[in-house]
Amino acid sequence: MANKRIGLALSGGGVKALAHVGFIKALLEHNITPNILSGTSGGALVAALYASGKSPEEMLDFFKRTPLFKFSLITWNKAGIVDSAKYQKILREAFGLETFEALSYPVTVTATNITDGTLAYFNKGDLIKPIIASSALPPYFSPVTIDGQLYSDGGVLNNFPTEPLMRRRCDVILGSFVNPVMPIEPKEVNNILKLIQRVYHISLEANHHKKIVKCHYVFMPKEVLKIGLLDTRMINKAYNLGYENALREMPKILKAINGS
């Protein structure tokens, strides 16, 4: 496996993205080292943390320490509840580096250009702003200005970015997708927040099927579906579910890698 170019695509999913971290922990324990990564939203953040040299335990600690909602982060004059720009200092301190080029592995993150309605891929230059932009889920987080353009959550247009891995001609493409849509009871959509989350999940589902078939293996732990996008009380649960499910799936993962 050491000589293989192992690509890893990580979907968005808010707090559910902690399942990616558990997945990565299981991979590393079995000497599977992803060395080319792509990600959207929470997946972009996990990909960049991993490529910066953070261990799964350090990534978990980062998510526990980083506030999603805090009075000092609220914005009164931007399109959103939380001012995304205020995360720049937090992330720069956490990463300890500034650019994509400083990462140990190539990483590509997605973001949606709100100004012209197009999908953008970032993989060079400033690291922090594109990561924040990719994670700026509307209407909670304000858009991020990059080179005069407004960017928001990459999941709006591409929640499962396998394309950068295919362009880099990876020998193996693994995916981790934490937003599969399952049927629910009408009573489960009983407030505006749950309605927004349900509609968001359905929109993310729209085009990922054709991408899954192009991967050698895709990790989809269904148990994380009950975890809310922004429910920080479930950080440990999402992480543990990812790890435990990945261990159970390891024979399939190893077969997919060795058979490629």
BELCORQUI-V672589 format. One record per residue. N is the residue number from 1. RES is the residue in three letters. PHI is phi in whole degrees, 0 to 359 (NA if undefined). BURIAL is I if it has 16 or more other ideal C-beta (glycine too) atoms within 10 Angstrom, else O. D_LAST is the distance of its C-alpha to the last C-alpha in Angstrom with 2 decimals. Layout:
BEGIN
n:N res:RES phi:PHI burial:BURIAL d_last:D_LAST
n:N res:RES phi:PHI burial:BURIAL d_last:D_LAST
END
This chain:
BEGIN
n:1 res:MET phi:NA burial:O d_last:10.50
n:2 res:ALA phi:299 burial:O d_last:13.67
n:3 res:ASN phi:267 burial:O d_last:12.65
n:4 res:LYS phi:272 burial:O d_last:9.72
n:5 res:ARG phi:273 burial:O d_last:11.05
n:6 res:ILE phi:259 burial:I d_last:10.52
n:7 res:GLY phi:269 burial:I d_last:12.45
n:8 res:LEU phi:224 burial:I d_last:14.56
n:9 res:ALA phi:257 burial:I d_last:16.85
n:10 res:LEU phi:242 burial:I d_last:19.94
n:11 res:SER phi:284 burial:I d_last:22.42
n:12 res:GLY phi:282 burial:I d_last:26.15
n:13 res:GLY phi:160 burial:I d_last:28.20
n:14 res:GLY phi:61 burial:I d_last:31.05
n:15 res:VAL phi:299 burial:I d_last:31.54
n:16 res:LYS phi:298 burial:I d_last:28.58
n:17 res:ALA phi:296 burial:I d_last:26.40
n:18 res:LEU phi:295 burial:I d_last:27.25
n:19 res:ALA phi:296 burial:I d_last:24.64
n:20 res:HIS phi:300 burial:I d_last:22.09
n:21 res:VAL phi:295 burial:I d_last:23.78
n:22 res:GLY phi:298 burial:I d_last:23.51
n:23 res:PHE phi:298 burial:I d_last:19.78
n:24 res:ILE phi:297 burial:I d_last:19.43
n:25 res:LYS phi:302 burial:I d_last:21.74
n:26 res:ALA phi:296 burial:I d_last:19.62
n:27 res:LEU phi:300 burial:I d_last:16.45
n:28 res:LEU phi:297 burial:O d_last:18.65
n:29 res:GLU phi:295 burial:O d_last:20.21
n:30 res:HIS phi:252 burial:O d_last:16.96
n:31 res:ASN phi:60 burial:O d_last:16.31
n:32 res:ILE phi:255 burial:I d_last:13.74
n:33 res:THR phi:244 burial:O d_last:15.32
n:34 res:PRO phi:302 burial:I d_last:14.61
n:35 res:ASN phi:232 burial:O d_last:16.02
n:36 res:ILE phi:218 burial:I d_last:16.28
n:37 res:LEU phi:229 burial:I d_last:17.98
n:38 res:SER phi:218 burial:I d_last:19.79
n:39 res:GLY phi:198 burial:I d_last:22.28
n:40 res:THR phi:234 burial:I d_last:25.26
n:41 res:SER phi:55 burial:I d_last:28.49
n:42 res:GLY phi:300 burial:I d_last:28.00
n:43 res:GLY phi:292 burial:I d_last:24.30
n:44 res:ALA phi:294 burial:I d_last:25.42
n:45 res:LEU phi:294 burial:I d_last:27.73
n:46 res:VAL phi:297 burial:I d_last:25.20
n:47 res:ALA phi:301 burial:I d_last:22.73
n:48 res:ALA phi:290 burial:I d_last:25.66
n:49 res:LEU phi:298 burial:I d_last:27.04
n:50 res:TYR phi:298 burial:I d_last:23.81
n:51 res:ALA phi:290 burial:I d_last:23.52
n:52 res:SER phi:275 burial:I d_last:27.22
n:53 res:GLY phi:101 burial:O d_last:26.66
n:54 res:LYS phi:286 burial:I d_last:27.85
n:55 res:SER phi:283 burial:O d_last:26.80
n:56 res:PRO phi:306 burial:I d_last:26.11
n:57 res:GLU phi:294 burial:O d_last:29.71
n:58 res:GLU phi:290 burial:O d_last:31.06
n:59 res:MET phi:295 burial:I d_last:29.30
n:60 res:LEU phi:301 burial:I d_last:30.82
n:61 res:ASP phi:297 burial:O d_last:34.17
n:62 res:PHE phi:301 burial:I d_last:33.99
n:63 res:PHE phi:294 burial:I d_last:33.67
n:64 res:LYS phi:290 burial:O d_last:36.52
n:65 res:ARG phi:274 burial:O d_last:38.76
n:66 res:THR phi:270 burial:O d_last:38.21
n:67 res:PRO phi:286 burial:O d_last:40.63
n:68 res:LEU phi:271 burial:I d_last:39.72
n:69 res:PHE phi:235 burial:O d_last:43.34
n:70 res:LYS phi:205 burial:O d_last:46.27
n:71 res:PHE phi:306 burial:O d_last:49.67
n:72 res:SER phi:291 burial:O d_last:49.38
n:73 res:LEU phi:265 burial:I d_last:46.23
n:74 res:ILE phi:293 burial:O d_last:47.92
n:75 res:THR phi:248 burial:O d_last:48.75
n:76 res:TRP phi:248 burial:O d_last:51.93
n:77 res:ASN phi:227 burial:O d_last:51.57
n:78 res:LYS phi:233 burial:O d_last:47.94
n:79 res:ALA phi:281 burial:O d_last:45.96
n:80 res:GLY phi:161 burial:I d_last:44.54
n:81 res:ILE phi:270 burial:O d_last:45.65
n:82 res:VAL phi:251 burial:I d_last:44.01
n:83 res:ASP phi:278 burial:I d_last:44.19
n:84 res:SER phi:300 burial:I d_last:40.64
n:85 res:ALA phi:298 burial:I d_last:42.13
n:86 res:LYS phi:288 burial:I d_last:43.41
n:87 res:TYR phi:276 burial:I d_last:39.91
n:88 res:GLN phi:300 burial:O d_last:39.63
n:89 res:LYS phi:297 burial:O d_last:41.58
n:90 res:ILE phi:299 burial:I d_last:39.73
n:91 res:LEU phi:287 burial:I d_last:36.28
n:92 res:ARG phi:297 burial:O d_last:37.48
n:93 res:GLU phi:290 burial:O d_last:38.87
n:94 res:ALA phi:292 burial:I d_last:35.79
n:95 res:PHE phi:280 burial:I d_last:33.36
n:96 res:GLY phi:71 burial:O d_last:35.76
n:97 res:LEU phi:210 burial:I d_last:34.29
n:98 res:GLU phi:244 burial:O d_last:34.86
n:99 res:THR phi:234 burial:O d_last:32.16
n:100 res:PHE phi:299 burial:I d_last:28.47
n:101 res:GLU phi:295 burial:O d_last:28.68
n:102 res:ALA phi:278 burial:O d_last:29.81
n:103 res:LEU phi:286 burial:I d_last:26.63
n:104 res:SER phi:287 burial:O d_last:24.29
n:105 res:TYR phi:228 burial:I d_last:21.23
n:106 res:PRO phi:296 burial:I d_last:21.23
n:107 res:VAL phi:226 burial:I d_last:22.10
n:108 res:THR phi:238 burial:I d_last:22.99
n:109 res:VAL phi:240 burial:I d_last:25.28
n:110 res:THR phi:259 burial:I d_last:26.76
n:111 res:ALA phi:206 burial:I d_last:30.43
n:112 res:THR phi:259 burial:I d_last:32.67
n:113 res:ASN phi:283 burial:I d_last:35.49
n:114 res:ILE phi:292 burial:I d_last:38.41
n:115 res:THR phi:293 burial:O d_last:40.72
n:116 res:ASP phi:245 burial:O d_last:39.14
n:117 res:GLY phi:75 burial:O d_last:36.72
n:118 res:THR phi:242 burial:O d_last:33.49
n:119 res:LEU phi:273 burial:O d_last:30.15
n:120 res:ALA phi:237 burial:I d_last:29.79
n:121 res:TYR phi:249 burial:I d_last:26.93
n:122 res:PHE phi:243 burial:I d_last:28.07
n:123 res:ASN phi:210 burial:I d_last:26.28
n:124 res:LYS phi:208 burial:O d_last:29.17
n:125 res:GLY phi:77 burial:O d_last:32.72
n:126 res:ASP phi:304 burial:O d_last:34.18
n:127 res:LEU phi:270 burial:I d_last:31.75
n:128 res:ILE phi:289 burial:I d_last:34.09
n:129 res:LYS phi:299 burial:I d_last:35.51
n:130 res:PRO phi:299 burial:I d_last:32.24
n:131 res:ILE phi:295 burial:I d_last:30.94
n:132 res:ILE phi:296 burial:I d_last:34.26
n:133 res:ALA phi:300 burial:I d_last:34.25
n:134 res:SER phi:300 burial:I d_last:30.79
n:135 res:SER phi:264 burial:I d_last:32.15
n:136 res:ALA phi:279 burial:I d_last:35.59
n:137 res:LEU phi:294 burial:I d_last:35.59
n:138 res:PRO phi:281 burial:I d_last:38.69
n:139 res:PRO phi:265 burial:O d_last:41.43
n:140 res:TYR phi:291 burial:I d_last:41.16
n:141 res:PHE phi:250 burial:I d_last:40.24
n:142 res:SER phi:291 burial:I d_last:41.88
n:143 res:PRO phi:298 burial:I d_last:39.97
n:144 res:VAL phi:249 burial:I d_last:39.28
n:145 res:THR phi:271 burial:O d_last:40.88
n:146 res:ILE phi:229 burial:I d_last:38.77
n:147 res:ASP phi:51 burial:O d_last:40.47
n:148 res:GLY phi:81 burial:O d_last:42.97
n:149 res:GLN phi:249 burial:I d_last:40.50
n:150 res:LEU phi:264 burial:I d_last:39.97
n:151 res:TYR phi:236 burial:I d_last:36.49
n:152 res:SER phi:222 burial:I d_last:35.49
n:153 res:ASP phi:315 burial:I d_last:32.62
n:154 res:GLY phi:295 burial:I d_last:29.38
n:155 res:GLY phi:293 burial:I d_last:28.59
n:156 res:VAL phi:301 burial:I d_last:31.35
n:157 res:LEU phi:245 burial:I d_last:29.24
n:158 res:ASN phi:204 burial:I d_last:25.61
n:159 res:ASN phi:271 burial:I d_last:24.80
n:160 res:PHE phi:220 burial:I d_last:20.99
n:161 res:PRO phi:280 burial:I d_last:20.26
n:162 res:THR phi:277 burial:I d_last:16.70
n:163 res:GLU phi:303 burial:I d_last:18.21
n:164 res:PRO phi:299 burial:I d_last:18.65
n:165 res:LEU phi:287 burial:I d_last:15.00
n:166 res:MET phi:290 burial:O d_last:14.18
n:167 res:ARG phi:293 burial:O d_last:17.14
n:168 res:ARG phi:275 burial:O d_last:15.96
n:169 res:ARG phi:54 burial:O d_last:12.76
n:170 res:CYS phi:295 burial:I d_last:10.51
n:171 res:ASP phi:289 burial:O d_last:7.08
n:172 res:VAL phi:226 burial:I d_last:6.48
n:173 res:ILE phi:242 burial:I d_last:9.41
n:174 res:LEU phi:256 burial:I d_last:11.22
n:175 res:GLY phi:229 burial:I d_last:14.64
n:176 res:SER phi:228 burial:I d_last:17.86
n:177 res:PHE phi:238 burial:I d_last:20.44
n:178 res:VAL phi:250 burial:I d_last:23.81
n:179 res:ASN phi:232 burial:I d_last:25.92
n:180 res:PRO phi:297 burial:I d_last:25.15
n:181 res:VAL phi:272 burial:O d_last:28.51
n:182 res:MET phi:241 burial:O d_last:30.09
n:183 res:PRO phi:299 burial:O d_last:33.58
n:184 res:ILE phi:229 burial:O d_last:36.43
n:185 res:GLU phi:275 burial:O d_last:40.15
n:186 res:PRO phi:307 burial:O d_last:42.60
n:187 res:LYS phi:294 burial:O d_last:44.33
n:188 res:GLU phi:283 burial:O d_last:41.27
n:189 res:VAL phi:255 burial:O d_last:42.01
n:190 res:ASN phi:245 burial:O d_last:45.42
n:191 res:ASN phi:204 burial:O d_last:45.76
n:192 res:ILE phi:296 burial:O d_last:44.95
n:193 res:LEU phi:296 burial:O d_last:42.21
n:194 res:LYS phi:293 burial:O d_last:40.31
n:195 res:LEU phi:295 burial:O d_last:40.83
n:196 res:ILE phi:300 burial:I d_last:39.41
n:197 res:GLN phi:295 burial:I d_last:36.34
n:198 res:ARG phi:294 burial:O d_last:35.79
n:199 res:VAL phi:297 burial:O d_last:36.16
n:200 res:TYR phi:298 burial:I d_last:33.83
n:201 res:HIS phi:298 burial:I d_last:31.09
n:202 res:ILE phi:297 burial:O d_last:31.57
n:203 res:SER phi:295 burial:O d_last:31.40
n:204 res:LEU phi:290 burial:I d_last:28.09
n:205 res:GLU phi:288 burial:O d_last:26.63
n:206 res:ALA phi:308 burial:O d_last:27.57
n:207 res:ASN phi:233 burial:O d_last:24.51
n:208 res:HIS phi:276 burial:I d_last:21.52
n:209 res:HIS phi:301 burial:O d_last:20.40
n:210 res:LYS phi:292 burial:O d_last:19.08
n:211 res:LYS phi:280 burial:I d_last:17.03
n:212 res:ILE phi:300 burial:O d_last:15.47
n:213 res:VAL phi:292 burial:O d_last:13.92
n:214 res:LYS phi:270 burial:O d_last:12.15
n:215 res:CYS phi:269 burial:I d_last:10.49
n:216 res:HIS phi:285 burial:I d_last:7.45
n:217 res:TYR phi:200 burial:I d_last:10.37
n:218 res:VAL phi:232 burial:I d_last:14.06
n:219 res:PHE phi:273 burial:I d_last:16.72
n:220 res:MET phi:223 burial:I d_last:20.05
n:221 res:PRO phi:286 burial:I d_last:22.79
n:222 res:LYS phi:295 burial:O d_last:25.63
n:223 res:GLU phi:297 burial:O d_last:28.22
n:224 res:VAL phi:283 burial:I d_last:28.41
n:225 res:LEU phi:298 burial:I d_last:29.89
n:226 res:LYS phi:277 burial:O d_last:33.33
n:227 res:ILE phi:268 burial:I d_last:33.23
n:228 res:GLY phi:290 burial:O d_last:35.17
n:229 res:LEU phi:306 burial:I d_last:33.85
n:230 res:LEU phi:241 burial:O d_last:36.54
n:231 res:ASP phi:275 burial:I d_last:37.45
n:232 res:THR phi:293 burial:O d_last:37.32
n:233 res:ARG phi:292 burial:O d_last:38.67
n:234 res:MET phi:257 burial:I d_last:35.24
n:235 res:ILE phi:302 burial:I d_last:33.30
n:236 res:ASN phi:298 burial:O d_last:32.98
n:237 res:LYS phi:296 burial:I d_last:32.14
n:238 res:ALA phi:299 burial:I d_last:29.27
n:239 res:TYR phi:299 burial:I d_last:27.86
n:240 res:ASN phi:294 burial:O d_last:28.29
n:241 res:LEU phi:298 burial:I d_last:26.85
n:242 res:GLY phi:297 burial:I d_last:23.66
n:243 res:TYR phi:295 burial:I d_last:23.45
n:244 res:GLU phi:295 burial:O d_last:24.46
n:245 res:ASN phi:293 burial:I d_last:22.16
n:246 res:ALA phi:294 burial:I d_last:19.13
n:247 res:LEU phi:297 burial:I d_last:20.15
n:248 res:ARG phi:293 burial:O d_last:20.40
n:249 res:GLU phi:274 burial:I d_last:16.96
n:250 res:MET phi:304 burial:O d_last:15.35
n:251 res:PRO phi:304 burial:O d_last:14.24
n:252 res:LYS phi:292 burial:O d_last:12.26
n:253 res:ILE phi:297 burial:I d_last:10.89
n:254 res:LEU phi:296 burial:O d_last:9.97
n:255 res:LYS phi:297 burial:O d_last:8.40
n:256 res:ALA phi:296 burial:I d_last:6.23
n:257 res:ILE phi:287 burial:I d_last:5.40
n:258 res:ASN phi:289 burial:O d_last:5.56
n:259 res:GLY phi:270 burial:O d_last:3.79
n:260 res:SER phi:282 burial:O d_last:0.00
END
